[in-house]
Amino acid sequence: MTQQQQLGRLLPAAHGTVAEVRKPCTRENCQRCQRGEKHPAFIYVYSDDTGRRRCLHVPRELVPELRRRLGKGKAITRLLFTAGAEFVRSRGGTR
């Protein structure tokens, strides 16, 4: 399978990380928050096109799909590193 075909199989993909955080909610009389407990939430941390770190709230139902896409993004990165090394070796590079 060519590298282009491998890349096509890996799309759609994402780059970044998803993290679970604990945050207070915005409800005034939340019993959980009043006890000092926080609510679980998920955020997606990524870099924008200027290199600045950004965060987005991720609805719980999207987390599994986002994790799949992040895994595909890592596979694309590995494929790109391999392609670069193959290019250099094909032109006489060593080590």
Secondary structure, 3 states (H helix, E strand, C coil): CCHHHHHHHHCCCCCCEEEEEEECCCCCCCHHHHCCCCEEEEEEEEECCCCCEEEEEECHHHHHHHHHHHHHHHHHHHHHHHHHHHHHHHCCCCC
